[in-house]
């Protein structure tokens, strides 16, 4: 982790942004006290594709049927 003062950050902003984009964290300080942190942005989540598992999963017809009493008892700690 690199620390730079505000004047140096203004002078070398492009270089510091390249370093941050490469994964480095840069602390910007005023009078030796940290005031800001320059970090890379997290990658944008990949867009979901609908139907990815179409034809690969089988949902039984009674999927939403009530659970048997002995299974309910296990959930309820009986």
URDAPE-V210222 format. One record per residue. N is the residue number from 1. RES is the residue in three letters. OMEGA is omega in degrees with one decimal (999 if undefined). Layout:
# URDAPE-V210222
n->N res->RES omega->OMEGA
n->N res->RES omega->OMEGA
This chain:
# URDAPE-V210222
n->1 res->UNK omega->-176.6
n->2 res->UNK omega->175.7
n->3 res->UNK omega->178.6
n->4 res->UNK omega->176.5
n->5 res->UNK omega->-174.7
n->6 res->UNK omega->-179.5
n->7 res->UNK omega->179.2
n->8 res->UNK omega->178.8
n->9 res->UNK omega->178.4
n->10 res->UNK omega->-177.6
n->11 res->UNK omega->-173.5
n->12 res->UNK omega->-175.5
n->13 res->UNK omega->-178.7
n->14 res->UNK omega->179.9
n->15 res->UNK omega->-179.8
n->16 res->UNK omega->177.5
n->17 res->UNK omega->177.3
n->18 res->UNK omega->179.4
n->19 res->UNK omega->179.0
n->20 res->UNK omega->178.6
n->21 res->UNK omega->178.6
n->22 res->UNK omega->175.5
n->23 res->UNK omega->-178.9
n->24 res->UNK omega->176.8
n->25 res->UNK omega->-178.9
n->26 res->UNK omega->177.1
n->27 res->UNK omega->177.3
n->28 res->UNK omega->-174.5
n->29 res->UNK omega->174.1
n->30 res->UNK omega->-178.7
n->31 res->UNK omega->178.8
n->32 res->UNK omega->179.2
n->33 res->UNK omega->179.9
n->34 res->UNK omega->178.9
n->35 res->UNK omega->-178.6
n->36 res->UNK omega->179.3
n->37 res->UNK omega->177.9
n->38 res->UNK omega->-177.1
n->39 res->UNK omega->177.5
n->40 res->UNK omega->174.3
n->41 res->UNK omega->174.5
n->42 res->UNK omega->179.0
n->43 res->UNK omega->178.4
n->44 res->UNK omega->179.8
n->45 res->UNK omega->-179.9
n->46 res->UNK omega->-179.1
n->47 res->UNK omega->-179.1
n->48 res->UNK omega->175.9
n->49 res->UNK omega->178.5
n->50 res->UNK omega->176.7
n->51 res->UNK omega->-176.6
n->52 res->UNK omega->-178.4
n->53 res->UNK omega->-178.9
n->54 res->UNK omega->-179.9
n->55 res->UNK omega->-178.0
n->56 res->UNK omega->-179.6
n->57 res->UNK omega->178.6
n->58 res->UNK omega->177.7
n->59 res->UNK omega->-178.4
n->60 res->UNK omega->-178.6
n->61 res->UNK omega->-178.4
n->62 res->UNK omega->-177.6
n->63 res->UNK omega->-175.7
n->64 res->UNK omega->177.9
n->65 res->UNK omega->177.7
n->66 res->UNK omega->179.4
n->67 res->UNK omega->176.4
n->68 res->UNK omega->-177.2
n->69 res->UNK omega->-178.0
n->70 res->UNK omega->176.9
n->71 res->UNK omega->176.6
n->72 res->UNK omega->179.3
n->73 res->UNK omega->179.2
n->74 res->UNK omega->178.2
n->75 res->UNK omega->-176.3
n->76 res->UNK omega->177.9
n->77 res->UNK omega->179.0
n->78 res->UNK omega->999
